[in-house]
Amino acid sequence: QTVVQYGPMPPNWEGVYLLMDRRGGPPHAPTTADVGLKPVSPNLEAVATAHLLPWAREKMQANGSNTTIDDLSAVCGPAGFFRHPPTAYGYMLLQVPGQILLVSQGLDLVGVRRIYLTAKHPDNLLPTWDGDSIGHWEGDTLVVDTVGFNDRSWLGTELQPHSEALHVVERIRTVRDGAYLEIYTTVDDREALTGPYSYSRYYRKVDQTYEQVASNCNVAIGDQAEWVYFRDQAIRDSENDRAGTHP
């Protein structure tokens, strides 16, 4: 029988983790193949696309690859955490009373995910970019259940859509004596997907300070009025979304 606990994370979990096999990462960074780790579904774009229902596939195809109005991350709006694994550097993992924080190094697009160590989601959740995440421990694994997404983000960089029925379960643990963080994710959406799919990613723990990467969202933008409009609207939406429903 599985024993469920809601206590704090082990102290040695706290720290900075960099995504392995990151697209466009440092050329000499160790890969999962170098250290004998085997991610599930390395080609996540193909897996997500293969699970789309017909209406969702048609919407993805209609979006095209250069749609900036529908892709807010292209105009410095929030991206949602599905866009995080292929491209962003990593996370800072922190503990505060009753919460575990995943602070993305792509802070301008992904932000801070708060995992509340509690047994149930609040009633009458308002849809948000990153949803509402609650977590519990099953042995040495943190199990994170997330619902309450809006339908404005995408399941991947090819703009695969989802609905507000999206349900995500992540199983997070350290491996190799804490040298790596494994996140095994299962995605389900009864309105947009033919069935659930799963993937895993590995992050390497590093002994270094945590710095935000340079972002085009921080440069002067001159007369790009449309860009400014969508960026500012996305920031306002994100701030409203992240006001939170937990105490």
C-alpha positions in Angstrom: 0.0 0.0 0.0 1.3 3.4 -1.0 2.0 5.8 1.9 1.0 9.4 1.1 2.8 12.2 3.0 2.6 16.0 2.8 5.8 17.0 4.5 8.7 19.2 3.2 11.2 18.0 0.6 14.6 16.7 1.6 17.1 19.5 2.2 19.5 18.1 -0.5 16.9 18.6 -3.2 17.1 22.4 -3.0 19.4 23.9 -5.6 19.8 24.7 -9.3 19.1 22.1 -12.0 19.9 22.5 -15.7 18.0 20.6 -18.4 20.0 17.9 -20.1 19.8 17.5 -23.9 18.6 21.0 -24.2 18.1 22.3 -27.7 20.8 24.9 -28.4 22.6 24.1 -25.1 26.3 24.3 -24.4 28.2 22.1 -26.9 30.2 20.3 -24.3 27.5 19.8 -21.7 27.0 16.1 -20.7 24.0 14.4 -22.3 21.7 11.7 -20.9 23.4 9.2 -23.2 26.8 10.1 -21.8 25.7 9.2 -18.3 23.4 6.3 -19.2 20.0 7.9 -18.6 17.2 7.2 -21.0 14.4 9.8 -21.3 10.9 8.6 -22.3 9.6 10.1 -25.5 12.6 12.2 -26.5 10.7 13.4 -29.6 7.9 15.0 -27.6 6.6 17.1 -30.4 5.7 14.0 -32.5 4.2 12.3 -29.5 1.9 15.2 -28.6 0.9 15.7 -32.2 0.0 12.0 -32.6 -2.4 12.2 -29.7 -4.4 15.2 -31.0 -8.1 14.7 -31.8 -9.1 15.8 -35.3 -10.3 19.3 -34.3 -7.0 19.9 -32.3 -4.9 18.7 -35.2 -6.7 21.0 -37.6 -6.2 24.0 -35.3 -2.5 23.2 -35.0 -2.2 23.1 -38.8 -4.1 26.3 -39.1 -1.8 28.1 -36.7 1.2 27.5 -38.9 4.8 27.9 -37.6 5.0 31.7 -37.5 1.8 32.7 -35.7 2.7 35.4 -33.3 -0.8 36.5 -32.4 -1.7 33.1 -31.1 1.7 32.4 -29.7 2.1 34.8 -26.9 5.6 33.6 -26.1 6.7 35.1 -29.4 5.7 38.5 -28.1 7.1 38.1 -24.6 3.9 36.8 -23.1 3.6 33.7 -20.8 4.3 30.4 -22.5 3.0 27.8 -20.0 5.3 25.1 -18.7 4.9 22.7 -21.6 7.0 25.1 -23.7 9.7 25.0 -21.0 11.4 21.6 -21.3 12.8 21.8 -24.9 14.3 25.3 -24.7 14.8 26.8 -21.2 17.9 26.3 -19.2 16.5 24.8 -16.0 15.0 25.4 -12.6 15.9 26.6 -9.1 14.1 24.3 -6.7 13.2 25.9 -3.4 11.1 25.2 -0.3 8.9 27.6 1.6 6.3 26.6 4.3 3.7 24.5 2.7 5.0 24.9 -0.9 7.7 23.8 -3.2 8.8 26.3 -5.8 10.1 25.7 -9.3 11.7 28.9 -10.4 12.3 28.8 -14.1 15.4 30.3 -15.6 13.1 31.4 -18.4 11.3 33.5 -15.8 9.9 36.0 -18.3 8.0 33.3 -20.1 7.4 30.5 -17.6 7.6 32.2 -14.2 7.4 30.5 -10.8 5.4 27.3 -10.3 4.0 26.8 -6.8 3.4 23.2 -5.7 1.1 23.3 -2.7 1.6 20.4 -0.3 -2.1 19.8 0.4 -4.6 17.1 -0.3 -7.1 18.8 -2.7 -7.4 21.6 -5.2 -9.5 24.6 -4.2 -13.1 24.6 -5.4 -14.1 26.7 -8.4 -10.6 27.2 -9.8 -10.2 30.1 -12.3 -8.2 28.9 -15.4 -4.6 30.1 -15.4 -1.5 29.6 -17.5 0.2 27.1 -15.3 -2.9 25.7 -13.6 -3.1 24.8 -9.9 -0.5 22.3 -8.6 -0.8 20.2 -5.4 1.8 17.7 -4.3 2.3 14.8 -2.0 5.1 12.3 -1.3 5.0 8.6 -2.2 8.3 7.4 -0.7 11.1 9.4 -2.3 8.9 10.7 -5.2 7.0 14.0 -5.2 3.7 13.4 -7.1 2.3 16.7 -8.5 -1.3 16.9 -9.7 -2.1 20.0 -11.9 -5.5 21.1 -13.2 -7.2 24.4 -13.8 -5.3 25.4 -17.0 -6.6 28.0 -19.4 -6.6 27.0 -23.1 -4.3 29.7 -24.3 -1.0 27.8 -24.0 0.3 25.0 -26.2 1.5 21.4 -25.6 4.7 22.0 -27.6 6.6 24.3 -29.8 4.5 23.3 -32.9 1.5 24.9 -31.2 -0.4 21.8 -30.4 -3.6 23.0 -28.6 -5.3 21.7 -25.5 -8.5 22.5 -23.6 -9.3 23.6 -20.1 -9.9 19.9 -19.3 -6.1 19.4 -19.3 -4.9 17.3 -16.4 -1.1 16.8 -15.8 0.5 14.4 -13.3 4.3 14.7 -12.6 6.4 12.3 -10.7 9.6 14.0 -9.5 12.5 12.3 -7.9 16.3 12.5 -7.6 18.5 9.8 -9.1 22.2 8.8 -8.9 22.6 10.0 -5.3 21.0 13.3 -6.0 23.1 14.2 -9.0 20.1 14.4 -11.3 16.4 15.3 -11.1 14.0 13.1 -13.0 10.5 14.5 -14.0 8.1 11.9 -15.4 5.0 13.7 -16.8 1.7 12.3 -17.9 -0.6 14.5 -19.9 -4.3 13.9 -20.4 -7.1 16.0 -21.9 -10.4 14.3 -22.7 -11.5 17.1 -25.0 -8.3 17.5 -27.1 -6.4 14.2 -27.0 -7.2 10.6 -28.0 -5.7 9.4 -24.7 -2.9 10.3 -22.3 0.8 10.3 -23.2 3.9 10.4 -21.0 7.4 11.7 -21.2 10.4 12.2 -18.9 13.2 14.7 -18.7 16.4 14.8 -16.7 18.0 17.8 -15.1 21.6 17.9 -13.8 22.2 19.5 -10.4 24.9 22.1 -10.6 26.9 24.0 -8.0 26.6 27.5 -9.3 24.7 30.7 -8.8 21.4 31.2 -10.5 21.2 34.0 -13.1 18.4 34.9 -15.5 19.4 34.6 -19.1 19.4 37.6 -21.4 16.0 38.2 -22.9 14.8 40.1 -25.9 11.8 41.0 -23.8 14.0 43.4 -21.8 15.3 45.5 -24.7 13.9 48.7 -26.1 11.3 48.0 -28.6 10.8 51.4 -30.3 7.7 51.8 -32.4 6.5 48.1 -32.4 3.1 49.1 -31.2 1.4 45.7 -31.9 4.3 43.9 -30.1 3.9 46.2 -27.1 0.1 45.7 -27.0 0.3 41.9 -26.8 3.3 41.9 -24.4 1.6 44.2 -22.0 -1.8 42.4 -22.2 0.0 39.1 -21.6 1.7 40.5 -18.5 -1.5 41.8 -17.1 -3.2 38.4 -17.7 -0.3 36.6 -16.2 -0.3 38.8 -13.0 -4.1 38.3 -12.6 -3.7 34.5 -13.1 -0.9 34.2 -10.6 -2.8 36.1 -7.9 -3.5 32.6 -6.6 -6.4 30.8 -4.9 -4.4 29.1 -2.1 -3.9 30.7 1.3 
